[in-house]
Amino acid sequence: LRDWVEALPPSLQLRQEDASSQVARHIVMLHLSFNQCVVLATRPILLHVFRISNRIGGTTEEISQATLALASTCSHSAGHSYRLLMRSWVNGSFFTLDYLSAQYLFASATILAISSLSNDSHAKSHQNDLESATHLLRQLSMLGNLAASEFCGHLDAVLRSIATFKAGRGESTEGSNLVQASPAAIRPDTVTTE
């Protein structure tokens, strides 16, 4: 997959200088689709690493470097999708009622949720990205995106499971404001866009 993305013509590649400018929607969607393929291919490995590291006391010493690299690739791809979607939201090019954007955001949030539980140096960053992704998904739901409303219910279940998991490990969940009522219970006519 890496060879495919590197072989893209320059007009379809994302460049660092594109970070502050608006990128054509078809290019963003192409990269979101690519990231989703990577996530789908590597998510089982991320879950495997998560299970093993939690079974043996939070270490990854018994896990091969190749396996850890694939798990990291999953987290990186989800984070890249999240950043592309947030940039689209900030630039005003996000389609509020689009199913695929909500689905990519939900898929990224679930991977970021798992990654935020790891003991690596990126866990706090993943937690912050998860909070922002959750907030954006809830905003989309309140603005009428039906897919986002459905995904919010699923994400709330994931967040409750994380809170239970952290409580089982003796970790505090006080700083997190993620687990709250689903926005489906909030009336859309009370939402302001100011």
C-alpha positions as CSV (number, residue, x, y, z in Angstrom):
1,L,0.0,0.0,0.0
2,R,2.9,2.4,0.7
3,D,4.2,1.9,-2.8
4,W,0.8,2.8,-4.2
5,V,0.5,6.0,-2.3
6,E,4.1,7.0,-3.2
7,A,3.4,6.3,-6.8
8,L,0.5,8.7,-7.0
9,P,1.0,11.6,-9.5
10,P,2.1,14.8,-7.8
11,S,-1.4,16.3,-8.4
12,L,-2.9,13.7,-6.1
13,Q,-0.3,13.7,-3.4
14,L,-0.7,15.6,-0.1
15,R,2.2,17.9,0.6
16,Q,3.4,19.5,3.8
17,E,2.7,22.9,2.4
18,D,-1.0,21.8,1.9
19,A,-1.5,21.8,5.6
20,S,-2.4,25.5,5.8
21,S,-4.4,25.6,2.6
22,Q,-7.6,24.0,1.3
23,V,-7.0,20.8,-0.6
24,A,-9.5,19.6,-3.2
25,R,-12.2,17.3,-1.8
26,H,-11.4,14.4,-4.2
27,I,-7.8,14.4,-3.0
28,V,-8.8,14.4,0.6
29,M,-11.3,11.6,0.0
30,L,-8.7,9.5,-1.9
31,H,-6.3,9.7,1.1
32,L,-9.1,9.0,3.6
33,S,-10.0,5.9,1.6
34,F,-6.3,4.9,1.5
35,N,-6.0,5.4,5.3
36,Q,-9.2,3.4,5.8
37,C,-7.7,0.5,3.8
38,V,-4.5,0.6,6.0
39,V,-6.6,0.7,9.2
40,L,-8.7,-2.3,8.1
41,A,-5.6,-4.3,7.2
42,T,-3.7,-3.5,10.4
43,R,-6.5,-3.1,13.1
44,P,-6.3,-6.8,14.0
45,I,-2.6,-6.4,14.8
46,L,-3.3,-3.3,16.9
47,L,-5.9,-5.2,18.9
48,H,-3.5,-8.2,19.2
49,V,-0.7,-5.9,20.6
50,F,-3.3,-4.3,22.9
51,R,-4.4,-7.7,24.3
52,I,-0.8,-9.0,24.8
53,S,0.5,-5.8,26.4
54,N,-2.4,-5.8,28.9
55,R,-2.1,-9.5,29.6
56,I,1.6,-9.4,30.5
57,G,1.5,-6.3,32.6
58,G,1.7,-3.4,30.2
59,T,5.0,-4.3,28.4
60,T,5.5,-5.0,24.8
61,E,8.9,-6.7,25.1
62,E,7.5,-10.1,23.9
63,I,6.1,-8.6,20.8
64,S,8.2,-8.5,17.6
65,Q,9.3,-5.1,16.2
66,A,7.5,-5.9,12.9
67,T,4.2,-6.4,14.8
68,L,4.7,-3.2,16.8
69,A,5.4,-1.3,13.6
70,L,2.2,-2.6,12.0
71,A,0.2,-1.6,15.1
72,S,1.9,1.9,15.0
73,T,0.9,2.1,11.3
74,C,-2.7,1.6,12.2
75,S,-2.6,4.4,14.8
76,H,-0.7,6.7,12.5
77,S,-3.2,6.1,9.6
78,A,-6.2,6.8,11.9
79,G,-4.5,9.9,13.2
80,H,-3.8,11.1,9.7
81,S,-7.5,10.6,8.8
82,Y,-8.5,12.5,11.9
83,R,-6.2,15.4,11.0
84,L,-7.5,15.5,7.3
85,L,-11.1,15.6,8.5
86,M,-10.4,18.3,11.1
87,R,-8.6,20.4,8.5
88,S,-11.6,20.0,6.2
89,W,-13.9,21.1,9.1
90,V,-11.7,24.1,9.9
91,N,-11.4,25.1,6.2
92,G,-15.1,24.9,5.7
93,S,-14.9,22.1,3.1
94,F,-16.4,19.4,5.3
95,F,-19.7,18.1,4.0
96,T,-21.8,18.2,7.2
97,L,-24.3,15.5,6.1
98,D,-21.9,13.2,4.3
99,Y,-22.0,9.6,5.4
100,L,-18.4,8.7,4.5
101,S,-16.8,11.6,6.4
102,A,-18.7,10.6,9.5
103,Q,-17.8,6.9,9.0
104,Y,-14.1,7.8,8.6
105,L,-14.2,10.0,11.7
106,F,-15.8,7.2,13.7
107,A,-13.3,4.6,12.4
108,S,-10.4,7.0,13.4
109,A,-11.9,7.7,16.8
110,T,-12.1,4.0,17.6
111,I,-8.5,3.4,16.7
112,L,-7.4,6.5,18.6
113,A,-9.4,5.2,21.6
114,I,-7.4,2.0,21.6
115,S,-4.1,3.8,21.0
116,S,-4.9,6.2,23.9
117,L,-4.7,3.2,26.3
118,S,-1.2,2.2,25.3
119,N,1.8,2.9,27.3
120,D,3.8,4.6,24.5
121,S,4.8,8.2,24.2
122,H,1.9,9.1,21.8
123,A,-0.9,8.0,24.2
124,K,-1.7,11.5,25.5
125,S,-1.7,12.9,21.9
126,H,-4.1,10.1,20.9
127,Q,-6.3,10.9,23.9
128,N,-6.5,14.6,22.9
129,D,-7.3,13.7,19.2
130,L,-10.0,11.3,20.5
131,E,-11.6,14.0,22.5
132,S,-11.6,16.4,19.5
133,A,-12.9,13.6,17.1
134,T,-15.7,12.8,19.6
135,H,-16.6,16.5,19.9
136,L,-16.8,16.8,16.1
137,L,-18.8,13.6,15.7
138,R,-21.3,15.0,18.3
139,Q,-21.5,18.3,16.4
140,L,-22.2,16.5,13.2
141,S,-25.0,14.6,14.9
142,M,-26.5,17.8,16.3
143,L,-26.4,19.3,12.9
144,G,-28.5,16.5,11.4
145,N,-26.0,13.9,10.1
146,L,-27.9,10.6,10.7
147,A,-24.8,8.5,10.3
148,A,-23.0,10.6,13.0
149,S,-26.0,10.1,15.3
150,E,-25.7,6.3,15.0
151,F,-21.9,6.4,15.3
152,C,-22.2,8.6,18.5
153,G,-24.1,5.8,20.2
154,H,-21.4,3.3,19.3
155,L,-18.6,5.7,20.3
156,D,-20.3,6.3,23.6
157,A,-20.3,2.6,24.3
158,V,-16.6,2.5,23.4
159,L,-15.9,5.4,25.8
160,R,-17.9,3.7,28.6
161,S,-15.8,0.6,28.1
162,I,-12.6,2.6,28.2
163,A,-13.7,4.2,31.5
164,T,-14.5,0.7,32.9
165,F,-11.1,-0.5,31.7
166,K,-9.2,2.4,33.2
167,A,-11.1,2.0,36.5
168,G,-10.1,-1.7,36.5
169,R,-6.4,-0.6,36.1
170,G,-6.9,1.9,38.9
171,E,-6.5,4.9,36.6
172,S,-8.5,8.1,37.1
173,T,-10.9,9.2,34.4
174,E,-11.7,12.6,36.0
175,G,-9.9,14.7,33.4
176,S,-12.0,13.2,30.6
177,N,-15.3,14.6,29.6
178,L,-15.9,12.2,26.8
179,V,-18.6,10.0,28.3
180,Q,-21.8,12.0,28.3
181,A,-25.3,11.8,26.9
182,S,-25.5,11.0,23.3
183,P,-26.3,14.1,21.2
184,A,-29.3,12.2,19.7
185,A,-31.1,13.1,22.9
186,I,-30.4,16.8,22.3
187,R,-33.0,18.6,20.2
188,P,-31.5,19.9,17.0
189,D,-33.4,23.2,17.2
190,T,-31.4,24.1,20.3
191,V,-28.1,23.9,18.5
192,T,-26.4,27.2,17.6
193,T,-23.7,27.5,15.0
194,E,-22.3,30.8,16.3
